[in-house]
Every structure is written in structure tokens, then in C-alpha cells.
Amino acid sequence: MFFLWALASFRAARRTGRLSSGVTTGLTVAFATFIVFDLFILVRVNVFLNELSGRADWQNITIRFRESGGDNLRLFVNVEYLTGAPLKLGVSCAIGSVMGAIGGFLGQLMYRRLTRISATA
């Protein structure tokens, strides 16, 4: 996934010759990826809640639900996922910016190289 963010940034910077295009592209692609990812998680949780709640990897969240004294597992799980989403989104955007800088830097170098080659031809 990170490689794809860097690749998109590379292509953007290679096309424009600007590092900022790569960073912006990396940030945008990371943001969009995690928005879609979080939406799919919410859909999965709401559609398959009965099956998921019986799984071993869900024991921690079901224990926290019982300890909370709540009445609605679906509401509890949705609130848990939604409260964790901003942190995940922020981290993914930071990583997307870094991957964008790496891909953008390489794309900018390629742009300069291609510009030099076409100027001498």
C-alpha cells in the first residue's frame, strides 16, 4: 500500500517537476485510502456483527462491552471504531506525506533528467 502511495506521488512529480505535487498526491491518496478502508470496516462490522462477536480476536472488545454496562453491542462497536478513526487517519496521512516526499523526490529527479535529455536532443 505504501509503495502504491509513493508510486502515485512519483508519477505526479514526474509529470509536473514539483516535489509539492508528489507530497500532495501522497497525502491525498493516503487520506482517500483510509476513508474507504474505515467505511468498509464499519460496513463489515454492521453486516457481520453476530459472526464477528463470537470470534477469538473479538474477545477483548466483547469484554469491554460487558464491562461498560451498555445495552447495544452494535452501537458500542461503532463508537469504538469511530473514535479510533481520527488517529488512524492522521497516522496514514503522515505516512502518505512521507511516501509522497520520497516518490515526489524521485519523480522530480526523473523530470529533470528527462528535461535535460530532451533539451540536448
C-alpha positions as CSV (number, residue, x, y, z in Angstrom):
1,M,0.0,0.0,0.0
2,F,2.8,2.4,0.9
3,F,4.6,1.6,-2.3
4,L,1.4,2.5,-4.3
5,W,1.3,5.8,-2.5
6,A,4.9,6.5,-3.4
7,L,4.3,5.4,-7.0
8,A,1.4,7.8,-7.4
9,S,3.5,10.5,-6.0
10,F,6.4,9.7,-8.3
11,R,4.1,9.9,-11.3
12,A,2.6,13.2,-10.2
13,A,6.0,14.8,-9.6
14,R,7.4,13.4,-12.8
15,R,4.6,15.0,-14.7
16,T,4.9,18.4,-13.1
17,G,8.5,18.5,-12.0
18,R,7.5,19.7,-8.5
19,L,8.1,18.0,-5.2
20,S,4.9,19.6,-3.8
21,S,2.8,17.7,-6.4
22,G,4.3,14.4,-5.0
23,V,3.6,15.3,-1.4
24,T,0.1,16.4,-2.1
25,T,-0.6,13.3,-4.1
26,G,0.7,11.0,-1.4
27,L,-1.3,12.8,1.3
28,T,-4.5,12.7,-0.9
29,V,-4.2,9.1,-1.8
30,A,-3.4,8.1,1.8
31,F,-6.4,10.1,3.0
32,A,-8.8,8.5,0.4
33,T,-7.4,5.0,1.1
34,F,-8.1,5.2,4.8
35,I,-11.5,6.8,4.4
36,V,-12.6,3.9,2.2
37,F,-10.9,1.4,4.5
38,D,-12.7,2.8,7.5
39,L,-16.0,2.8,5.7
40,F,-15.5,-0.8,4.7
41,I,-14.7,-1.8,8.3
42,L,-17.9,-0.1,9.5
43,V,-19.9,-2.0,6.8
44,R,-18.3,-5.3,7.7
45,V,-18.9,-4.8,11.4
46,N,-22.6,-3.9,10.9
47,V,-23.3,-6.7,8.4
48,F,-21.4,-9.5,10.2
49,L,-21.7,-8.4,13.8
50,N,-23.2,-11.7,15.0
51,E,-20.4,-13.7,13.4
52,L,-17.6,-11.4,14.5
53,S,-18.7,-11.2,18.1
54,G,-18.1,-15.0,18.5
55,R,-14.5,-14.9,17.2
56,A,-11.5,-15.2,19.4
57,D,-9.9,-12.0,18.1
58,W,-13.0,-10.1,19.3
59,Q,-12.9,-11.3,22.9
60,N,-11.3,-8.0,24.1
61,I,-14.0,-5.8,22.6
62,T,-16.8,-8.0,23.9
63,I,-15.2,-8.0,27.4
64,R,-15.0,-4.2,27.2
65,F,-18.7,-4.0,26.1
66,R,-19.8,-6.2,29.1
67,E,-17.7,-4.0,31.5
68,S,-19.3,-0.9,30.1
69,G,-22.8,-2.0,31.1
70,G,-24.1,-0.9,27.7
71,D,-27.2,-2.4,26.1
72,N,-26.3,-2.3,22.4
73,L,-23.2,-4.1,21.1
74,R,-23.6,-2.6,17.6
75,L,-23.6,0.9,19.0
76,F,-20.6,0.2,21.3
77,V,-18.6,-1.3,18.4
78,N,-19.4,1.6,16.0
79,V,-18.5,4.2,18.6
80,E,-15.2,2.3,19.3
81,Y,-14.3,2.3,15.6
82,L,-15.3,5.8,15.0
83,T,-13.4,7.2,18.0
84,G,-10.2,5.4,16.8
85,A,-10.6,6.6,13.2
86,P,-9.1,10.1,13.5
87,L,-5.9,8.8,14.9
88,K,-5.6,6.1,12.2
89,L,-6.4,8.8,9.6
90,G,-3.8,11.1,11.0
91,V,-1.1,8.5,11.0
92,S,-2.0,7.4,7.5
93,C,-1.8,10.9,6.2
94,A,1.6,11.4,7.9
95,I,2.9,8.2,6.3
96,G,1.3,9.3,3.0
97,S,3.1,12.6,3.2
98,V,6.4,10.8,3.8
99,M,5.8,8.4,0.9
100,G,4.8,11.3,-1.2
101,A,8.0,13.1,-0.4
102,I,10.1,10.1,-1.3
103,G,8.1,9.4,-4.5
104,G,8.0,13.1,-5.3
105,F,11.7,13.5,-4.9
106,L,12.4,10.6,-7.3
107,G,9.8,11.8,-9.7
108,Q,11.3,15.3,-9.6
109,L,14.8,13.8,-10.4
110,M,13.3,11.9,-13.3
111,Y,11.6,15.1,-14.6
112,R,14.9,16.9,-14.6
113,R,16.7,14.0,-16.3
114,L,14.0,13.8,-19.0
115,T,14.1,17.6,-19.4
116,R,17.9,17.6,-19.9
117,I,17.7,14.7,-22.4
118,S,15.0,16.4,-24.4
119,A,16.9,19.7,-24.4
120,T,20.1,18.1,-25.8
121,A,18.2,16.2,-28.5
